Amino acid sequence: MKSNRTLKDWVIAVRPWSFPASVIPVLVSLAYLWCYSSVPSVALGSQGAGQPQDMTGLLLCLPLMILVHAGGNLVSDYYDHIRGVDKPDGPNGVTWIHDGTFAPREILHYGLVLLALGAAVGALIISRTGGQPLWIGALGLALALGYPWLKAHVLGDVDIFMCFALLPSLGMGYVGTGDYLWEMVVVCLPYGMLTVAILHANNTRDIANDTQAGLHTAAILMGWRGSQWCYVAEQWIPYALVAAMSVAVCLRVGLAGLSLLLVVLTLPLARRNTKAMMAVQRGESSAIGQLDKLSAQEQLSFGLLYALGFVVLRLVA
């Protein structure tokens, strides 16, 4: 174990480049809730809800998401190491255990501490709501801890969608309005699918490695070609969903609803990623070694423009 570890080592260990997956749900939900608080005809739901009730609680959702995400990354790295999923020359770039920067148990304890801090922030948020959305926080924490097992049993993609789309969207809807806004399920679907595509690109690249380690990921279940087409669907369906949403809003508020189509500016990224995935043949997975990072770039760009679309909609409708 290295004796001269720096702050940079501790930061890199949590994989901060993955945090856009945590940030986008918060930004989109905030933007939508601000839009929702306008006149009833602007809201995607049946009526507007006035100004968000607890802005402090909504803002606390950002450190909550990042802490739980970082802690989940570390716990996952620990279990991947002890199960032999991550190897010194593995394709995912997780080297800080193998190179002696951290002992395996240090990574686990580091992750558990961050999860505990995230749980404390979550408890503070829930206390401000009267405790109603406790089930969302409890389920999110359980999914973060259970991700290694769920990934190994086909359900990793479902776990990621729940943690980085559905649960934060529903939770922030409740914190912001004091009620469950079930339309938030529709709002989170586009960026949620792109977030899952990051994991799916990773798991498609790792099919051979994960099979050897005894895992049963969704990518392995679908096979190489099926996994490629699944990735394509995850890249393009989000744009169709936002287009349909834009049409629905236009029918209610006029051309202002076209602001949601700002996401089309990221179509070249979707085309680039799709082309890269479909060009790769079985056994050449190293050719998509960076596709998870490229997918993350698209998810971030799409999410920022998606949030901006709701802001513009509120301003011009």
N, C-alpha and C positions, 0 to 999 in steps of 0.2 A: 504494500500500500504506500502511495506517495506521501511523504511527510511535508512537502512544500505546496500543498494544494492552494489554489487561489480562489477568489470569489468567482472568477470566470468558470472554473471547474464546477462549482456548485450550481451556477446558472445553466451551463450547457447540459448538465445531467437531467434537468427537467424538460429538455427539448423545447425551448421557447419559440422556435420557428413553427411549432404546431399550434400556438395560441390563437391564431385567427379563427380556428374552429370554435374557440370559446368566446371570442369578441363579437363575431358576426351575429349570433343569436341575440345578444344584448342590444347591439346597435339597431338591428332590424325591429326588434320588439319595441324599443324606445320610440323609434320613428313611427311605427304603426300606431302605437298608443297615443302619440301626440296627434297624429292624423285622426285617429278615432275620437279624440276629445273635441274635434271641431263640430260643425253642423251635422245633423243626422244623415244627410244625403251623402256626405263624404265617406262615412264609416262603411266598412265592408259588412258590418253587422246590421242589426235592425235599427239601431239608434246610437247616437253619440253618448258619451258618458261624462261630459264635463272634463275639467282638467284632471290629470292623474292624481290620485289621492295621496300617494306616498312616494314623492320623488327621491327622497333619501333611500328608501327601501329599494327602489329601482336601480339607483346608482350602486348600491352595495352588491347588486347581482353580478357586477363585473369582477370584483375581487373574488367573490364566491366561485364563479365559473373557472377563473384562472387557477385558484388554489386547488380545487377538486381535480381539474384537468392535469395540473402538474403532479399532484399526488398519485393520480391514477397512472400516469406515465411511468413513474418510478416503481410502483407496485408491479405493474406489468413487466417492466424490465427485469425486476428481481425474479419473478416466476418464469419468465422466458429463459433466464440464465440457468436456473436450477433444473429446468426441464430439458435443457440442451437445444432450445429453439434458436437462441442467439449464439453464434460461433465467432471466434476471433476474426475470421475473414468473411463474416456474413454480409448480406447486401444492405442491411438497414442502417449501418453506421453507428450502432450502439456499441461503443468500445470501452467505456469508462470502467466497466467491471473487469474485462479481460486484460486491460493494460495496467491494472493495479491502482488506478486513480481512487477507486472506492472499493471497499469490501462489499460483498453481496448484502450482508446484513445492514450495512450502513445505508445502502440504497433503499432497502425495505423500510427501515426506521425513518429515514428522510421522507419517504412517501407517506407514511402513516402520520407523521407530524403535520405535513401539509394538508392531508385530508382532515385531520382534527381541527386545524385552523379554519378550513373551509366549512366544516360542520358548525363551528362557533359563529362564523359570519351568517350561515344559513339560519341558525337558531335565533340570531338577532333579527333577521328579516322576518322570520315566522312570528316572533313575539310581537312585531308591529302590526301583524295582520289578524291577531286573535287566535293564531294556531291552526287555522283552517287548512292551509296548504302543506301541513306537516308531511303528508304522504308523498308529496312531490320531492321534498328534500330527502326523506328517508330512502325512497326508491332510487334517487339519483346517487346517493352515497353507496347503496348496495350494488348498483350497477358498476360504479367506478371500481369497487373492490372485487367484484365478480367478473370483470372483463376478461382476465386471462382464461378462466374456465369457460365462459360463454364463447369466446373466440375459438377455443379448441373444440367446441361442440356446435358449430355452424352459426351461432347466434351473435357473433361479434358485430355484424353489420346492424342488427336490430339494436344492440346495446348502444352503438355510436349514434344512431338516429334518435334514440330516446334521450341520451345524455346531452347531445349537442343541437337538438332541434325541438322535439316535442315537449319534454319536461321544462326546459327553461322558458319556452314560449308560453305554455300554459301558466307556469308559475309567475312570470312577469305580468301576464294579463291579470292575474288575481291580485298581485301586489299593487298594480296600477289602478285597478277599478273596483276592487273588493268583490269581484265575481269572476267565475270561470267564463272566458270568452272562447267558445269552442271553435270559432272561426280562426283562432290562432293556429289551429291544426293546418288549415289551408295556407295561412301566411308562412308557416315554417317549412312546408314541403319543398319549395324550390331550393333554398339554400341547404336544407337538410339532406337532399339527395346528392348535392355536390360535395357535402362533407363526407357522406358515406363513400362517394367515389374516391376520395383520398385513401381511405382504408382499403377499398377494393383494388385500387392500383397497386398498393403495397402487397396485398395478399395474392394478387395474380402473379406479380413478380416472384413471390416467395412460395409458389405452389410446390416446387420440388423440395425446398428446404423444410417447409411445414409438413409435407407428407412424410419425409424421413424422420421428423421429430414426433410423429404420431398424432398430429393435430388434424382436425376435420373442419376446416374453414369453409365458408360459403363458396369461395373460389374453387377449392378442391372438389366440392360436391358438384358444381356446375361443369367442371372440366375446363380445359384451356379455351376452346372456342366459345363455349357458353359464357365463360367469365369475360371474355372480350366483348361479347355483345351486351352483356349486362352493364359493363362500364359505359358503352356507347349510349345505352338508354339513360343511365345516370347523368350523362353529360347533356343530353338534348331535351329530355322531358321537362326539366326545370324551366326552360325558355317557353315551352308550350304552355306550362301552367301559368306563368306570369302573363303571357299573351292573353290567355283566357280571362285572367283576373282583370287585366287592363280593359278588355271589352266589357266585362260586367260593370266595372266602375264607370266607364264612359257612358253606359246606358243610364246611369244615375246622375252623373255630374257633368257630362259633356266631355269635350276633348281634353280636359285636365287629366283624365284618367290615362292619357297616353304617356304621362310622366313615368309610369312604371316600366315603360319599354326602354328606359335608359340602360337596362341590363343587356340589350342587344349589342352594346359596344364591346362586350366580352365574347361575342361569338367567334372571333378569330382564335381566342384561346381554346374554346371548345373544339374548334376544327383542328387545331394543332394537336391537342391531346388525343382526340379520336384517331387521327391519322397515325400518331405514334403507337397507340395501342393495337390498331388493326394491322399494322405493318409487321408486327413481331410474330415469328413462328414459334411453336413449342420448342423449348430447349434453348431459346435465345433470350431468356428473361433479363439478362444484363442490359439489353437494349432499352428496357424501360426502367432502368435503375433509378432514374430521377423523375419518373412520371408521378409519383406521389407528391413530390414537391411542386411540380408543374400544376397538378390538380389543385393543390393548396393555393397557388397563385390565382387560379381562376376563381376558386371559392371566395377568396378575399375580395377580388375585384368585383365579382358578381354581387356579393353581399353589400359592399359599400354603395354600389349604384342602386341596388334594390332599396336600401334604406333611404338614399337620397331621393328616390322616386316618391316615397311616401311623404318626405318633407316638402318636396315641390308640390305635390298634390294638395297638401294642407294649405300651402301659401297661395295657390292660384285658383283653387276651387271656389 
